Amino acid sequence: MNPNTFPDPAGAHAAAYGGPPEKTHLKIGFVPLSDAAPVVAAKLLEFGHAHGLTLELSRQPSWAALRDKLIAGELDAAHALYGLVYGVQLGLGGPQTDMALLMVLARNGQAITLSNPLAAALETHGTLPRALATLGRKPVFAHTFPTGTHAMWLYYWLAAQGVHPLRDVESVAIPPPQMAAALAEARLDGLCVGEPWNALAQQRGMGRTVVHSGEIWPDHPEKVLACRRDFVTAYPQTTRALVRTMLEACRWLDGAGHRREIAQWLARPEFVGVDAALIASRLEGAAAPGVPPVRFFDGGAVNVPHASEGVWFLTQFERWGMLARGFDYREVAQAVNQTGLYGEAAQEMRLALPGQSPSPVLIDGRRWDGDIDPHAYVEGFAIRA
């Protein structure tokens, strides 16, 4: 691998960015998924060295394990589910800890895969409610973490198909590497997970991918770089250096042939442990015609931690009864999403900052606009808790 780094605007060392990092050795957690590519590339190419950092990667067996180690301070930062960060911030399902969402690492790249019998029934009957009725029992769907992105994509898609995710199906949380086996053993009727686990299930004839997350919300935020907020307070120079390091890694992944190259490394057992060709098949381009591909950089447009996107996750937590309204969602998002710190790091890397927050239209035809009243947005859904 030959790193294609950003120019150092002051010429030689991380100290030129306003001072050396206060802490130089960082332990970064990740879960074995294809979109861990930025943290893996950052370590393998040692992008951190130009910014005064040495990274140590720590593979975690599940999102719950990663959360617990992040809260306990055993990890300095992590590749994390967007919704996991907000769940910890609100103390949903575990201890409350003030969190910092430093940047977006990836957009798109997840999918929903159905068991072969259910996929066939959907093809035959045309609608998901009719297909589910053929099972003769309550269907079981898996996601990876209660407040995580996969739960939100699964719930949103089910509701868009006229299926109530809290009443009409049973939902379970399963670590990503265990998903395909659970589907093969007929313990699941469907799952929502990141790659390469959908591709693996389909390749081995365990199920069929029916929708990609980029079809649910085009160019949605997915994995983020997260840490505790007290880490940012204690180590501001280190935090900015880490963001710069990850921006370099994300930029490198956009280079010609680099996704196929990183797939070779992700295939190693200490990272993901799945065939490189399978990883590359959904990492290099669109998973299907018209499906937005996984994005890592796009000139930095991928990486901006828009507070409005955090507000959307809070609306879904309210929609599904995970939290009661009564506080300002925008205030929470502005505290969690470190837009100011990210802007400083991006400017140090000579990156332009997009001025307008995204306003996507989701799969049910509803537009999310961060300027609208979030509670009114929730009330506009026919299916909710």
N, C-alpha and C positions, 0 to 999 in steps of 0.2 A: 504494500500500500504506500502510495506517495501522497502525503497530505497537501491539500490545496488551501492554504490558510489565508485569512484576511490579512491585509497589511497592518503592521503595528504603527499607529499614527505618530508615535514619538520615537520609533526606531529600534528598540531593542528588548524591552523587558516590561513585565506587568506593572512595575513600579511607575512607569510612565503614564499609567491611567489614573493617577491621583494618589498613589501610594501602594506599597506591597500588600498582598493579602495577609490578614491577621492569622489565619490558619491555613496551612499549606497542604496538609494531607487530608483528603475527604473520602469518606466511605459512602458510596452511592448504591442504593438498592434498586432492584429491578425484578420484574416477574417475566418468565420466559415467553415472550411474544415477539413477533416480527418488528413491532414498532418500538421495541427497546433498541433498535438500530442506532439512534443518536448516542446513547450512553455507551454502547459497545464500541462504536466508532471513535468516540472521544477518548476512550481508554486505549484501544489498540493503536491509534495514531498519536497518542499522547498529546492531543491538542492543548491540554492544560498546562504543559510545561512552558509555553510561551506566555502564560498568564500567571506563572508562579505557583501552579497547582500540580499535585500528584493525585490521581484518582485511583481508588480501589473499588472494584465492583463487588456487589454482594447479591447473589441470586436468592430470591425468596420463593417459598413454595406456594404462597397464596397472597391475595391482597390483604387479608386479615393479618397475616404475619408481618407483611411490610408495614402496615399501619401501626401495629404494636411497637415495632422496632423504631419507627420514625418518632412516635410519641415518646418512647423511652430514651431517645437520644443515642441509640445504638447505630442509627444511620444519620448521616449529616443531611442528606437530601435523597430524593428518589424519583424515578420514573413512576408516575402514579396516575390512577384514574381521576379525571376531572372531578367527578362527583364524590369520590372518596375524600378529597381535600375538604369539600364543603360539609360532608357528613361528620368529619372530625371537628371541624370548626363549630358545628352546632351540637356536638355531643350525641349524635344519633347512633345508637347501637354500641356505644363505647365511651371512654373518657373524653371530655371536652378539652381541646387544646387549640390555642390560637395558631392558625396556619398561614403560610405564605405560598401563593401560587406565583412562581417566578416567570414562567413562560410556557407556551404551548410547544410540545415536542412533535406532535403529529396530528393530522386531521384525516378523517375517513379511515378506511381499512378494517372495519369490523363487519360482521354479517350474522344473519339468522339462518340456521340450518335445521331442517325438519327431518324426522325419521323417514325412512323409505315408505312405510305404509301411509303416513300422514301426507307426505309430499304427493303420493299417487292419488290420495283422496282429494287433495286440493286441486290437482289437475283435472280430475274427473268431475267434481262437483262445482268448481268455479269460485266458491267463496270459502273463507276460513271457517265461519260458523257451521256451514254444512259439512265441511270436511271433519271438523272436530266431533260432530254428532255421530259420525260413523264409528268412533272409537268405543262408544257405549260406556264410557267412564269419564271421570274428570282427567283432562290431560295434564301432563307434568312438563314444565318448561324450566330450563336452567339459565341463570345468569351468573356473574362472577363475584358480585359484592352488592349488598342491599342498596347502598346509595350510589353505586357506581354507574358508569356510562352504559354498560351492557344492560343493566336493569332498566334504565331509562329508555334505551332504544327498543328493548323488547316490549315494555309496557306501551310505549307510544305506538308501535306498529300494531300490536294486538288491538288496541283501542281504535285505531284507524280502520281496522278490518271489522269492527263491530263486536269485538270480544272484550269483556271486562277482565283485566289482568288480575284483579284481586278476588273476583267472585267466580269466574268461569274456568279458571285454570289454577293449578297448584304451582307455585314458584319456589325453586330451591337455588341455593348458592353453591357452586362447585368451582374449585380452582381450575384455571384454564387448561393445564396439562391433563386433567382427568376427564375433560368434557367428551372427547371422542369415544373413550372406552365406555362411559356411561350410556352414550347413544347406542353403541354396538351391543351392549348388554340389555337393550330394551328397557332401561330404567328411565329414559326420557323420550318425550315426543318431539321435543325441539330444544334448541339452545341458542343463546346469543353470546358470542365470544370473539376475541380478536384472532387474527391470523398468527400462525398457520393452521390453527386447529379446525377451522371450517374446511379449508382446503384438504387437510388430512382426512377428515371424515368423509368427504366426497370422493377423494381418490381411492379410498379403501372400501367404497361401497356401503358405508355406514349410514349415509343420509344424503340430502340434497340441499344446497344453498338456494334459498328462495328470495332473499332480499339482502342488499348490502346497506350498511349504515349510511353511506353517502347518498342513498336513495331516500332515506328517512329524513335526513337533514344534510343537504349538500354542503360539503366542506365544513362539517361540524368539528369543534374541538374535541380531542380524544384523550391522549396522554399528555401529561404536563410534568414539568420539573417543579417539585414541591419540597418545602422544608418547614420546620417550625418557625413561627414568627420571631421568637426570641433569638434564633440563629441569625436572622437578618440584622437584628438590633446589635448583637454582639460582634458580628463579623461582616460589616457592610462591604468592605473591599473584597473579601473572599466571595461574598455572594455575587457581586458584579462580575468578578473574574470567572465564576462558575457559569454564569449566563453567557458571557463572551465565549467560553470554551464550548458550550453546547450549541451556540449559534454557528461556530466554525464546523462542528460535526454535522449539523443539519445542512449547512451549505455544501459540505463535501458530498453528502448523500445525493444531492441534485446533479452531481457531475456524471458525465457519460460513463456508463459501465460500473459505476460505484455501487449501485444497489445489488447487482449480481455479485459483486465482490464481497459486500458485507454479508450477503446470504451464505457465502462459503464459511464465514466466521460464525454466524448465528447458528449454523448447523452443528457446531461443536457441542458436546454434551454439557459443558459448563455454562452454555448460554441457552439455547432452545432445544437442541438435540433432535432435530427433524431434518430430513433430506434437503439439501441446499436448493435443488431444482424446485421442490415444492414451495419453499419459502419465497424463492425468486418469482415464482409464477404469479403471485398476487402482490408482490412488492415492486415489481418493475413497471407495471402499467395498470390500466383499468382491468378489474377483475371480470368484467362483462361489458358488452357494448352499452355506452351511455352512462356507465357507473363512474362517478368521480374517483380517481385513484388516491391511494394514500399519499399525503403530501407532508414533506418535512421542512421546506424552506420557502421556495418561491420568492426569492429576494427579500425574505424576512416577513412577508405578509402572513405566513402560517403562524408565526411565533408570538405575535402580539397577544398579551393576556387581557382581552377586552372584558371589562367588568360587566357589560351587558350580557355576555355569554354565561357568566356566573349567575346572574339574576335568573336566566332561563332555568337553570338547574334547580334553583329555589322554588320556582313556580311549579316544577314537576314534583318536588318533595311535598309541596302543599296539595297538589292535585291528587296525590296518592296517599294522603293522610299521614305522612311522616312528620309533618310539623303543622302547627296552627299558626295562622296569620297573627299579626300583632307587633311586628317590628319592620323596620325599613330594609327591604331586600337590597336596595342599592347601596345603603351604608355598609352592609355586611360585605358585599362584593367589592366595594372600593377598598375595604380594609384587607381582604384576602388577596385580591389580585394586585400584584406589585407593579402597577403600570408605570409609576414614576421611576422605580429602580430599573425596570426593563428598558425604559426610554433612555436612561443614562447609559446603560451598557450598549444599547443599539447605536446610539450616537457615537460612542467610543469606537464602535466597529464601522462607523460611517454608513449606517443603514438608514434609509428613509423610514419614517413612521407613518403608516396609514392614518389619516385623520378621522375617518368615519367608521363607526362600528358596523358589522355586518347586519343585514336585515333579511334573513333567509325565509323562504317559503318551504314548509315541511310537507311530508308525504300526504297529509290530510288536507292540504290546500291552505292551511292557516299560516299567516306571516308572523314571525317573531320580530318585534321592534322594541329595542330596549327602552324607548321613550314612553311606551304605553304603560298604563297602570297594570302592574303584574297580577294583582288580585282579580281585576276585571278579566284579564287574559285567562286565568284559571277558570273563572265562572263561565267562560265561553265554551268550555268543553262539555259535550253532552255526557261523556263517560268520564267519571271521576269518583274518588272515594266518597 
